Amino acid sequence: MASILEGVDQRTKLAGHNRFELLLFKLAGRQRFGINVFKVQEVIQCPSLTQIPKAHSVICGVAHLRGKTIPVLDLSMAIGMRALDRGLESYVIVTEYNRTIQGFLVGAVDRIINIGWDQVNAPPSGAGKESYLTAVTEFDKELIEVIDVEKVMKEVIGGQESASEEMIDQDVSGSGDRVLIVDDSSVARNQVKRVCTQVGIECMTLKDGLEAWEHLSQLADEGINIAKHYSMIISDVEMPRMDGYTLATKIKSHAEMKDVFLILHTSLSGVFNTSMVEKVGANKFLAKFDPDTLVKTIQEQLKEFHQKNDV
C-alpha cells in the first residue's frame, strides 16, 4: 500500500474521462468506505503517536514521518462512530487536503477500485453518520460510502472561513452579479458562498456536475446568454455523476456557454490539476479552500466582467 500512487499518469487519464480510483477501507465495523486515491500519499500501519495536550478528542496524536510531523485523526470518531484501536492492527491513510498533510486512522484497508463518476450518487438524507457522507456507490453488491472529508477537517481542525477585510476591494461591488457554485460537499458550497456574499454576489448552489449541466442547458434552451447571466461559475472537480473536468469540457464546447468564466477548485493539488484545467479549457484553477485567494480571484473577474459588459 505504501506505493499506492504509482501510475499517477494513468490516474490523470482516468480523471479526464469522468473516472477515478477509490481506496476502500473499514472503520469500526463491516461497512466499507472510500476515499479518492489522488488524495492519498501512502498507507502505513499505525505508528507510535505523540499525544498533544488539550487536542481535539478526535486527534489521536501526531506521527513523525520522513522528517514531518502530521496530525492523525480517528476517522471513526470523527463521523460519530466508536473509537478505533490505536495499536498496530490499525492503519493510517496519509492524505493531502487543501495543501496540508494529515493522517486518518482506519480499522483496515481493503483495495483500490476503478469506477466512473456516473456510478457515484448523492447519499440518502438522514441524521448521524449519513450527514458526514458526500457520496455513495456500489461495488460487489455492497454500498460504499464516501466521507465528506472537508466537513471532518472543518470540525476538527477549523480554519479561516471568511476573506480578510483588507483583501476586499471596496471599489469592486458584486451587487447585481450572479455566480453558480457547484460542489457535492455542503461545507465547501457554504464556504465559497460565504466569500461571494462578502462582495455582494447573488449565489446559485448545485450539488454536482450533472445537476449544473442540466441547469445551464435549460437556461441556454430558453435563449439566456450564460456568459452574461453568470459573472462566473465556480465548480469543484470531484463530484458524483459528473466531475468538474467533464462539466468544464461540456461548457467550453457549447456555443452558448463557452464564454462564461469558469473556475475549477479542488483539494487535490499538484501539476496534474493545472494541466487538466488547461486541457478542458477552464479559465482558472484554485486549490481550495483559501478565502483570501478566492476573493481576490472573484474580484479580478468581476472587474473584467463589468468592463466587458459595461456594467
N, C-alpha and C positions, 0 to 999 in steps of 0.2 A: 504493500500500500504506500510505502514511502515514495515510490516513483510514480505516483498517480498522475502527474502532469506530463509524463512522457507522451509524445504525439500531439503537442499543442497545435501544430499546423492542421491536423485533422479536425480538431475541435473548432478551429476558426472556420473551416469549411462548413461544418455542421451548423454553426450559428447563422451563417449566411443563407441557409436553406430551411429556416424555421425549425431546426432540430437542435438538440443539446444532449449532454450526458448527465445523468443523475446518479450521485453516490447514495446508495441505500444504507441505512443504519437503524439500529434499535436503541430505545432509551430504557425505561424501567419495565417494559412489558413486551408482548409479542408483536405489537403494531410496528410496521416499518415506515420510516420517514425518509425524506430525500433532501439533498442539497445539490445545487448545480456544481459540477466538477470544476468549472472555471473559477469558483470562489476558493477552492481548496488548494493549499500549498503542499500539505502532506498529512498522513495519518500515522500516529505513533501510539504505542502503549502508554498508558498514563504514567508520566514521570513523577519524580519526587516534587511536591509542591510546597512553596514557601507561603505561609499564611500572611495575610495582610490585616493588621489591626483595624477594626471598625469598617471593614469592607462590606459591601452588599452581600446578603446571605447567599445569593446565587453564585458569587465568585468563590471558587474553591481555593484559590491562591494564585500564585504566579509560577510559571515554569521558565527555566533558563535554557534556551535553545540557540545554539550556534552564536553565542555572544549577545543574544537579545533576551529581554525579559518580557514575557507576554502574559496577560491575564487569562485564566482558564475558567469558563463559566459552565456550571452544571445545567445543560440544556433541558434536562428533565424537570428540574425545579423551576426553571425559567418559564415553562409553559403550564405550570400548575400541577405537575405530576410529582411522585415521590422522589426523594434524593437518590442519586446513584452511588454505588460503592466506588470509593475513590482509590481502590487498590489496583494491582497490576492486571486484573481481569477487565478493567475498563480501558477505553481508548480516548484519545484526544484528536479531534479534527482541527488542524491548524488552518485558519482561513484569513483572507484579506477582504475587508469591507471598508469602503469609504476611506481608503488609504491607511487603515490601521490593521495591525495583526493581532489576532486573538485566537484562543483555542476553545473548542466546545467539547466538554466531557460527554461521552455517549457510552451506552452499555455494550454495544457490539457493532462492528462494521460488516456489511453484507457483500455487496457487489456494485458494479457500475452498469447502468443500462443506458442504451441509446434510444431516445424517443423523439417524437415530433411535438412541438408546442400545441399542435392541434389535438393532441391526445390528452392535454392537460386542461382541467376545468377549474372554475372558481369553487371554493369549498362550500359545503352546505352551511346555512346560517345556524347559529346556535351559541350557547354560552360555554364557559370553561375552556378546555383545550382548543376547541374549534376556533375560538377568537384569535388564536395565535397561528392559524393556518392561512397561507396565501394562495394555495392551490392544492388540487388532488389529482391523481392519475391512477391507472390500474396496471398492474404487472403480475403475471402468473395468477390471475383471478383474485388478486389481493388489492385492497385500496392502499395506495402510497400517499402519505400526507407530507406536503411541503411546508415547512415552517416559515413564518414571516420573521426573518432574522432582523429586519430593520426595527420591528416592534420590540423584540427582545433587547437589542442593543440600546434602544432609546430608554427603555425602562430600567435597565441595569447600569449602563454607563452614562447615559444622558448626552448632553452636547448642546451647542448653540442652536436655538430654534428659529430665531428671527435675525434679519440682517441688522448690522450695526447702524445706528443713526447717522454716523459720519460717512457711511458708504452710500447713503441715499441722496441722489442729486435732486434737490428741491426744484430745479428748473425743468425737470422732466416729469410730467404728470401722465399717469396711465388712465385718467378719467375718460370714460367712453371707449376704452380699449377692451378687447376680449382675448383671453388665452385659453387654449384647450390643453388640459393636463391629463395625461394617460398613464396610469400606474396601477398595478394589481395590489399593492400594499396601501392600506388606508392610512398608515402612518406617513408613508412617503408622499401620498397625494396631499395630505393636510400640511406637510412641511412646505411643499412647493407652493400651495395655495396661500399659506400664511405670508410668504415672501412677496407673492404677487399682490396681495391685498395691501401690503405696506406702501405700494406705489399707486394704489387706487385702481388696479385692473380687475375687471369682472372675470370670474373663473367658471369654466365648464369642466367638470371632472368625470372621467370614464375609467372603467376598470381593466380593460385590456385592448390589444390592438384590433381585434375583430370588431369590438363594440365601437371603437373610434372610426374604423374604416366604414362601417355601416352608417354611422352618423354623418361623416363627411360626404359619402356618396349620396345620401339623401339631400343634403344641402346643395350639392352640385346638380342633382336632378331637378331641384327647384329653381335653378338658374342663379344661385347665390355665388358670388365671387369669393372663394375660400380665402385667398390671399388678402382680401380687404376685410372680410368678416372676422378673421382671427389675426391679430397682430403677430402671433406666433403659436406654435404647437410645441409643448414640452412633453416628451414621451420617455418612459422607461424602456429598457431593452428587453429584460426578461419578463415575459407575461404569458399567461395561459392563452391558448387558442391561436394567437398570432403575436409573434415577438416584435420588438421595436424595429429591427432591421427590415423585416418583411413589410411592416406598415410603412416605413420610410421609402422603400423601393416602390410600393404601390402609389404612394402620394406623389413622388417625384416623376413617376411615369404617366401620371394622369394630366391631361392638357389643362383641366380646370383647377388643378391643385398644385402644380409643380412650382409655382412661385411663392408659396407660403413658406415662411421662415420656420425651419424645423430644428429643434434642439433635442438630441438624444442624451440621456443621462443614465448612469448605471453605477452600481457599487463594484462592478468588475472593472479593474483598471489595467493599464498597460498599452503597449503599441498596438495590440490586437484591436482595441476599440477605435483608435484613431484611423487605422487602415480600413476598418469596416465602415466607419462613418463616411469616409471618402468614397468607398465603393458604392454605398446605397444612396449617396447624394444628399445626405443631411447637411445642414449649414453649420452646426456646432456640436461639439461633444463636451460634456461635463461629467467628471467623476462625482457622483452625488454623495453626500449632501453637504455643501458648504454654502450657507445662506449669503455670505458677503460676495462670493464669486457669482452666485446665481443672480443676485440683484444687480450687480454690475453688468452682467451679460444681458439681462432683461432690459435695463435702461438704455444700453447701447443700441439694442434692436428697436426700442420704442422711438429713439431719435431718428433712425433710418426710416422706420415705418411712417412716421409723421412727415418727414421731408418728402418721401416718395408720394404720399397721398395728400400732401398739402393740408395736413390737419392742424 
